[in-house]
Every structure is written in structure tokens, then in C-alpha cells.
Amino acid sequence: MSSIKQNKQGLKVLVAGVVLQFFLGIIYTWSVFKAPVSAYYQWNPQDVGLTASFMLCFFAIGILFGGRAQAKIGVKLTVLIGGLMVAVGMLATSFIPATGQTSVFWIYFLYGIIGGAGVGAAYNAIISNAQKWFPQNRGFATGVSVSAFGFSTVFFAPFIKMLSENLEINVMFMVLSAIFAVATLLTFSFINHPNKPPMLLFPSYRASNTQAVKC
């Protein structure tokens, strides 16, 4: 625990990542969207429900591409791009015409595919980077980050329900897009990669690894 408290820069990075993870966890709340989105766009509820499948599928794909992106452009830009992909996907969804003639494919593509891939890329970048800042406490860093992602539904499920009952659905997506854009822009700059290897940043990590090798 003392090593965690001493790692002040790592804690700043972790807190910023946790805040953004909290917003990214909206991926698990599609069941709340299903009824109001179906009614507004005049789509079959079962077809609308498939959006969650697209989102989860491309969430997994986004995790893979997010890992490669970190190696090429760095964690900070990967998180920025991932978070803004979610915001852009939501904003674009708000412009889908509610005529009853528009294909449900558009919400699959804009919210499910673009948004899901963005969540996956940012999610992977945040967790893997947190582990690098806490080489002796990887379980702690991972647990805190994943918990924030999962806890998101506790807040966003009732929040989205409230928005859907008081706003037009397209306006609701605009509001959510603005929230995600602001959250991303306020946090991404704090999520940086350690500028030195763990052995140079944390002497205790070097000592523990030396002992492990001797054993």
C-alpha cells in the first residue's frame, strides 16, 4: 500500500483513466436505449436490440487495434481517438432521420460499430497503461479501472432513462455526445506513458525483481 501512495504521478494517471472508464462503460446500457430508440425511429425492437451485439463485437476488435495503436502513436492519442469515436458515433446517430423509412443499419454502424470500436481502443489503452505505472500492483490498477467501467451502468442506466423521458431521442444522443467529448478532452492529457522503465522509476520494483531472480 505504501508503494501505491508514493506513486503520486501514477495515481494521477490512474484517476484520469478511471474517470474516463466510468463514461466508457455506457456500452453495457443499451437495454435502456432499446424501447425509446425503437419508438422514435419506428424500428422493430428486436432489430434495435442487435445494436448491443455489434457494439460488443467491435468493442473486442477495438481492443486489438487499440493495442497496436498504442505502440505506434502512444497511449494519449489512442485514448483521445477512442473517446472521440464514441462521441462522434453518438452525434452522428442523432442525425439519423426518424421517418420510419431509414434502415436500422445506420445505428448499427454509427453507434454499434464506430462507438464500440472506440470504447475498446480507449479501454485497452487505459488498463494496459495503468499496469505500467503500477508494476508491483498490477492487480490493484486493473481492478480499479475495470470496476469503474462496470460501475458505469449504476449511474448511466437511470440517467439515460431520465433523458429519454424528457428529451427527443435525437437530442438525447446530442447531449450524450457532448458529455463524452468533454470527458475525453478533460482526461486524455493526463493518461501518459511512464517516461522511464519500471526499474528506474521505482527502486523497490528493481529490488523485488533482483530477489526473485536470485531465488
C-alpha positions as CSV (number, residue, x, y, z in Angstrom):
1,M,0.0,0.0,0.0
2,S,2.9,2.4,0.8
3,S,4.3,1.9,-2.7
4,I,0.9,2.9,-4.2
5,K,0.7,6.1,-2.1
6,Q,4.3,7.0,-3.0
7,N,3.5,6.7,-6.7
8,K,1.8,10.1,-7.0
9,Q,2.2,10.5,-10.7
10,G,0.9,7.0,-11.3
11,L,-2.2,7.8,-9.1
12,K,-2.9,10.9,-11.2
13,V,-2.8,8.8,-14.4
14,L,-5.0,6.1,-12.7
15,V,-7.6,8.6,-11.6
16,A,-7.9,10.2,-15.0
17,G,-8.2,6.7,-16.6
18,V,-10.9,5.7,-14.0
19,V,-13.0,8.8,-14.8
20,L,-12.9,8.0,-18.5
21,Q,-13.6,4.3,-17.9
22,F,-16.7,5.3,-16.0
23,F,-18.0,7.0,-19.1
24,L,-16.9,4.3,-21.5
25,G,-19.0,1.7,-19.5
26,I,-22.1,3.1,-21.2
27,I,-21.5,0.1,-23.6
28,Y,-23.5,-2.0,-21.2
29,T,-26.6,0.1,-21.0
30,W,-28.1,-0.5,-24.5
31,S,-31.1,-2.3,-23.0
32,V,-32.2,1.2,-21.6
33,F,-31.9,2.7,-25.1
34,K,-33.9,-0.1,-26.8
35,A,-37.5,0.9,-26.2
36,P,-37.3,4.7,-26.7
37,V,-35.0,4.3,-29.8
38,S,-37.4,1.7,-31.3
39,A,-40.4,4.0,-30.8
40,Y,-38.6,7.2,-32.1
41,Y,-37.2,5.7,-35.3
42,Q,-40.1,3.3,-35.8
43,W,-37.9,0.3,-35.9
44,N,-38.5,-3.3,-34.7
45,P,-37.3,-3.6,-31.1
46,Q,-35.6,-6.9,-31.9
47,D,-33.6,-5.3,-34.7
48,V,-32.7,-2.4,-32.4
49,G,-31.5,-4.9,-29.8
50,L,-28.9,-6.2,-32.2
51,T,-27.0,-2.9,-31.8
52,A,-25.6,-4.2,-28.5
53,S,-24.2,-7.2,-30.3
54,F,-22.5,-5.0,-32.9
55,M,-21.1,-2.8,-30.1
56,L,-19.7,-5.7,-28.1
57,C,-18.2,-7.4,-31.2
58,F,-16.4,-4.2,-32.3
59,F,-15.5,-3.5,-28.7
60,A,-13.4,-6.6,-28.9
61,I,-12.0,-5.6,-32.2
62,G,-11.2,-2.1,-30.8
63,I,-9.2,-3.7,-28.0
64,L,-7.0,-5.4,-30.6
65,F,-6.5,-2.3,-32.7
66,G,-6.0,-0.2,-29.5
67,G,-3.1,-2.3,-28.5
68,R,-1.4,-1.8,-31.9
69,A,-2.2,1.9,-31.9
70,Q,-0.5,2.4,-28.5
71,A,2.7,1.0,-29.9
72,K,2.6,3.4,-32.9
73,I,1.0,6.6,-31.7
74,G,1.2,6.4,-27.9
75,V,-1.4,5.9,-25.2
76,K,-2.5,9.5,-25.0
77,L,-3.6,9.7,-28.7
78,T,-5.1,6.3,-28.6
79,V,-7.3,7.3,-25.7
80,L,-8.2,10.6,-27.4
81,I,-9.2,8.9,-30.7
82,G,-11.1,6.2,-28.9
83,G,-13.1,8.5,-26.7
84,L,-13.9,10.9,-29.6
85,M,-15.0,7.9,-31.7
86,V,-17.7,7.3,-29.1
87,A,-18.7,11.0,-29.1
88,V,-18.8,11.2,-32.9
89,G,-20.8,7.9,-33.2
90,M,-23.4,9.3,-30.8
91,L,-23.5,12.7,-32.5
92,A,-23.9,11.1,-36.0
93,T,-26.7,8.8,-34.5
94,S,-28.6,12.0,-33.6
95,F,-28.8,12.9,-37.3
96,I,-30.4,9.6,-38.4
97,P,-33.8,10.7,-39.9
98,A,-36.8,9.5,-37.9
99,T,-39.0,8.9,-40.9
100,G,-39.8,5.2,-40.4
101,Q,-38.1,4.5,-43.8
102,T,-34.5,4.7,-42.6
103,S,-32.6,1.5,-42.3
104,V,-31.7,0.3,-38.8
105,F,-28.2,-0.4,-40.3
106,W,-27.3,3.2,-39.6
107,I,-27.5,2.8,-35.8
108,Y,-25.5,-0.5,-36.1
109,F,-22.8,1.4,-38.0
110,L,-22.7,4.7,-36.2
111,Y,-23.4,3.7,-32.6
112,G,-22.6,0.0,-32.6
113,I,-19.5,-0.2,-34.8
114,I,-17.9,3.2,-34.5
115,G,-18.8,3.6,-30.9
116,G,-18.0,0.1,-29.9
117,A,-14.5,0.2,-31.5
118,G,-13.8,3.5,-29.8
119,V,-14.7,2.1,-26.4
120,G,-12.5,-0.9,-27.0
121,A,-9.5,1.1,-28.1
122,A,-9.7,3.5,-25.2
123,Y,-10.4,0.7,-22.7
124,N,-7.4,-1.3,-23.6
125,A,-5.1,1.7,-23.6
126,I,-6.2,2.9,-20.2
127,I,-5.9,-0.5,-18.5
128,S,-2.5,-1.5,-20.0
129,N,-1.1,1.9,-19.2
130,A,-2.3,1.8,-15.6
131,Q,-0.5,-1.6,-15.2
132,K,2.8,0.0,-16.4
133,W,2.5,2.7,-13.8
134,F,2.0,0.1,-11.0
135,P,4.3,-2.7,-11.9
136,Q,4.2,-4.1,-8.3
137,N,0.4,-3.6,-8.0
138,R,-0.9,-4.5,-11.4
139,G,-4.0,-6.2,-9.8
140,F,-4.8,-3.0,-8.0
141,A,-4.5,-0.9,-11.1
142,T,-6.5,-3.3,-13.2
143,G,-9.2,-3.8,-10.6
144,V,-9.8,-0.1,-10.0
145,S,-10.0,0.6,-13.8
146,V,-12.4,-2.3,-14.6
147,S,-14.6,-1.5,-11.6
148,A,-15.2,2.0,-12.8
149,F,-16.1,0.6,-16.3
150,G,-18.6,-1.8,-14.7
151,F,-20.0,0.7,-12.2
152,S,-20.9,3.0,-15.0
153,T,-24.3,1.3,-15.5
154,V,-25.4,2.2,-12.0
155,F,-25.3,5.9,-13.0
156,F,-26.0,5.8,-16.7
157,A,-29.0,3.5,-16.8
158,P,-31.2,5.9,-14.8
159,F,-29.6,8.9,-16.3
160,I,-30.4,7.7,-19.9
161,K,-33.9,6.8,-18.8
162,M,-34.4,10.3,-17.5
163,L,-33.1,11.9,-20.7
164,S,-35.2,9.7,-22.9
165,E,-38.4,10.6,-21.0
166,N,-37.7,14.4,-21.1
167,L,-35.9,14.9,-24.5
168,E,-36.4,13.8,-28.1
169,I,-34.2,10.8,-28.7
170,N,-32.0,12.7,-31.3
171,V,-31.4,15.5,-28.7
172,M,-30.6,12.8,-26.1
173,F,-27.8,11.5,-28.3
174,M,-26.5,15.0,-28.9
175,V,-26.3,15.6,-25.1
176,L,-24.5,12.2,-24.5
177,S,-22.1,13.1,-27.4
178,A,-21.3,16.4,-25.7
179,I,-20.7,14.7,-22.3
180,F,-18.4,12.1,-23.8
181,A,-16.4,14.7,-25.8
182,V,-15.9,16.9,-22.7
183,A,-15.0,13.9,-20.5
184,T,-12.4,12.7,-23.1
185,L,-10.9,16.2,-23.6
186,L,-10.6,16.7,-19.9
187,T,-8.9,13.4,-19.1
188,F,-6.8,12.2,-22.0
189,S,-3.9,14.5,-21.5
190,F,-3.3,13.0,-18.0
191,I,-3.1,9.5,-19.3
192,N,0.5,9.4,-20.3
193,H,3.0,6.6,-20.6
194,P,5.8,6.3,-17.9
195,N,8.9,8.0,-19.4
196,K,11.3,5.5,-17.8
197,P,11.3,1.8,-17.3
198,P,9.8,0.5,-14.0
199,M,13.3,-0.3,-12.6
200,L,14.3,3.3,-12.9
201,L,11.0,4.8,-11.8
202,F,10.5,2.5,-8.8
203,P,13.7,1.3,-6.9
204,S,11.6,-1.1,-4.9
205,Y,10.5,-2.8,-8.1
206,R,14.1,-3.3,-9.1
207,A,14.9,-4.7,-5.6
208,S,12.0,-7.2,-5.6
209,N,12.9,-8.4,-9.1
210,T,16.5,-8.9,-8.2
211,Q,15.5,-11.0,-5.2
212,A,13.1,-13.1,-7.4
213,V,16.0,-13.8,-9.8
214,K,18.3,-14.9,-7.0
215,C,15.7,-17.3,-5.8
